[in-house]
C-alpha cells in the first residue's frame, strides 16, 4: 500500500501530547464537531483481537499460554516476555508495526468527514507525523502531567516521571508541532480556542481538496 493513499481523500491532523495532557478530552470535542477520529492506541489493540491475523501469529510464536481464559491476549504476560527477551521484542515489533500501519492508513483513507484526526501519544517518536498534513500538540506543564496521571491511574509519581522521561521532551514536541493548544485551564476556554483551530483546519482541508482536483 502506498503511503500516499492515506492522503488522497483526507486532510490529516496529527493530534499528540504527553501522558496526562488531556488528548482524549480534545479528541472528543473534535468528534462532537463531526470529525472522524483515528486513535493509534485503539488500533494497536484491534490488530490483536481474537481471530485476528496478529493474535494468531502471536499464539503460534509464544503458545496458547499467552491467552487469558476468555481467549483474549494476556498483555501482562506478553509484556513480561518481551521485557526479558530482545529477540521476542524485535519479532513482535516486526509483526505488529506493518499491521498497525496498514489499518491506520485504511481508517484515515475511509474517513468521510471534512478532515480526519490521527491521535497518537507517540506521533513524533514513531514518525507517524509523516502521514499528517498538520500537527496539534495538547500541552500542559510537566508538573500538571504528573499530578493528573498519578491521580487518574493511581500510579506512583516515580512511575509517571519514568514514563515522561521515556517520551520526547516537552520542548522538542513544542518545536515540532504546527499548533499548540494549552490544556492547563478550564475546558470551556480550551473548547473556544479549539473551535477556532477547527475552523482553520476546515479551510486548510477545503484548500487541499480544491488543489487536488
C-alpha positions in Angstrom: 0.0 0.0 0.0 1.3 3.4 -1.0 1.7 5.8 1.9 0.1 8.5 -0.3 -3.2 6.6 -0.3 -4.0 8.0 3.2 -3.8 11.5 1.7 -5.9 11.1 -1.4 -9.3 11.7 0.3 -8.4 13.2 3.6 -6.5 16.1 5.1 -4.9 14.6 8.2 -4.4 16.4 11.5 -2.0 14.6 13.9 -3.0 15.2 17.5 -0.5 14.4 20.2 0.6 15.2 23.7 2.4 13.5 26.6 0.7 11.4 29.2 -1.9 13.3 31.3 -2.2 16.1 28.8 -5.9 15.5 28.0 -5.7 14.3 24.4 -8.9 12.3 24.9 -10.9 15.3 26.0 -9.8 17.3 23.0 -10.3 14.5 20.5 -13.8 14.0 22.0 -14.5 17.7 21.3 -13.4 17.3 17.7 -15.6 14.2 17.3 -18.5 16.3 18.6 -17.8 18.7 15.8 -18.3 15.9 13.3 -14.6 15.0 12.7 -13.6 11.3 12.3 -11.0 10.2 15.0 -8.5 7.5 14.2 -6.8 6.5 17.5 -3.4 4.7 17.3 -3.8 3.2 20.7 -7.2 1.6 19.8 -5.7 0.3 16.5 -2.9 -1.3 18.4 -5.5 -3.2 20.4 -7.6 -4.1 17.4 -4.8 -5.8 15.5 -4.5 -8.4 18.3 -8.2 -9.1 18.9 -9.4 -12.8 18.9 -9.3 -14.4 15.4 -7.1 -11.6 14.1 -4.0 -12.3 11.9 -1.9 -10.6 14.6 -3.1 -12.7 17.5 -2.9 -16.0 15.5 0.8 -15.2 14.8 1.4 -14.4 18.5 -0.2 -17.7 19.6 1.9 -19.6 17.0 5.1 -17.9 18.3 4.5 -18.0 22.1 2.0 -20.7 22.6 -1.6 -20.9 23.9 -0.5 -19.8 27.4 -0.2 -16.2 26.1 -4.0 -16.1 26.2 -6.4 -15.3 29.0 -9.2 -17.8 29.8 -11.6 -15.8 27.6 -9.3 -16.2 24.6 -8.0 -12.6 24.6 -4.4 -11.7 24.7 -2.7 -11.7 28.1 -0.9 -8.3 27.8 0.9 -8.6 31.1 2.3 -12.0 30.1 3.4 -10.6 26.7 5.0 -7.5 28.2 6.9 -9.8 30.6 8.2 -11.9 27.8 9.4 -9.1 25.6 10.9 -7.3 28.6 13.3 -10.2 29.2 13.9 -11.2 25.6 15.0 -8.7 23.0 14.6 -11.2 20.1 10.9 -11.6 21.0 10.5 -7.9 21.2 12.0 -7.4 17.8 9.8 -10.2 16.4 6.7 -8.7 17.9 7.5 -5.2 16.5 8.2 -6.7 13.1 4.8 -8.4 13.2 2.6 -5.5 14.7 4.1 -2.4 13.1 3.0 -3.3 9.5 -0.4 -4.4 10.7 -0.9 -1.2 12.7 0.3 0.9 9.7 -2.0 -0.8 7.3 -5.1 -0.4 9.5 -4.2 3.2 10.3 -3.9 4.2 6.6 -7.1 2.3 5.8 -9.0 4.1 8.6 -7.6 7.5 7.6 -8.5 6.9 4.0 -12.0 5.7 4.8 -12.9 8.8 6.8 -15.8 10.8 5.3 -15.5 14.0 7.5 -14.0 17.2 6.0 -10.7 16.3 7.6 -9.6 13.4 9.9 -7.6 13.3 13.1 -4.9 10.8 13.9 -4.5 10.6 17.7 -1.2 9.2 18.8 0.7 9.8 22.1 4.0 8.9 20.3 3.2 10.7 17.0 6.6 12.2 16.6 8.6 9.4 18.4 7.1 6.8 15.9 7.3 9.1 12.9 3.5 9.0 12.4 3.6 12.7 11.6 4.7 11.7 8.1 1.1 10.7 7.4 -0.2 14.1 8.6 -0.7 17.4 6.8 -0.6 19.4 10.1 0.1 18.6 13.8 -1.5 19.8 17.0 0.2 19.4 20.4 -2.0 19.3 23.5 0.3 20.9 26.1 0.4 21.2 29.9 3.3 21.8 32.3 5.1 18.7 33.3 4.0 19.2 37.0 0.4 19.0 35.8 1.1 15.9 33.7 2.5 14.2 36.8 -0.4 15.3 39.1 -3.1 14.3 36.7 -1.7 10.9 35.7 -0.8 9.9 39.3 -4.4 10.7 40.4 -6.1 9.2 37.3 -4.1 5.9 37.1 -3.3 5.5 40.8 0.3 5.4 39.7 3.3 6.5 41.8 4.9 9.8 40.9 8.2 8.0 40.3 6.5 5.7 37.7 4.8 8.7 36.0 8.2 10.6 35.8 9.7 7.4 34.3 7.0 7.3 31.5 7.5 11.1 30.8 11.3 10.6 30.6 10.9 7.8 28.0 8.9 10.1 25.7 10.2 13.0 23.6 10.8 16.1 25.7 8.0 18.8 26.0 10.4 21.4 24.4 11.1 19.1 21.4 7.4 18.4 20.9 6.6 22.2 21.1 9.3 22.8 18.4 7.9 20.1 16.1 4.2 20.9 16.4 2.5 23.2 13.9 0.0 24.3 16.6 0.0 24.1 20.4 -3.2 24.0 22.5 -2.7 24.9 26.2 -4.9 22.4 28.2 -3.9 23.8 31.6 -7.2 25.8 32.0 -10.9 25.3 32.0 -12.3 23.0 29.3 -14.6 25.9 28.3 -11.6 28.0 27.3 -9.9 25.1 25.6 -13.1 24.5 23.6 -13.3 28.1 22.5 -9.7 28.0 21.1 -10.2 24.5 19.6 -13.3 25.7 17.7 -11.2 28.5 16.1 -8.5 25.9 15.2 -11.2 23.6 13.8 -12.4 26.4 11.5 -8.9 27.0 10.3 -8.4 23.2 9.7 -11.7 23.1 7.7 -10.2 25.9 5.4 -6.9 24.0 5.1 -8.8 20.8 4.1 -11.0 22.6 1.6 -8.0 24.3 0.1 -6.2 20.9 -0.1 -9.3 19.3 -1.8 -9.6 22.2 -4.3 -5.9 22.0 -5.2 -6.0 18.2 -5.6 -8.7 18.3 -8.3 
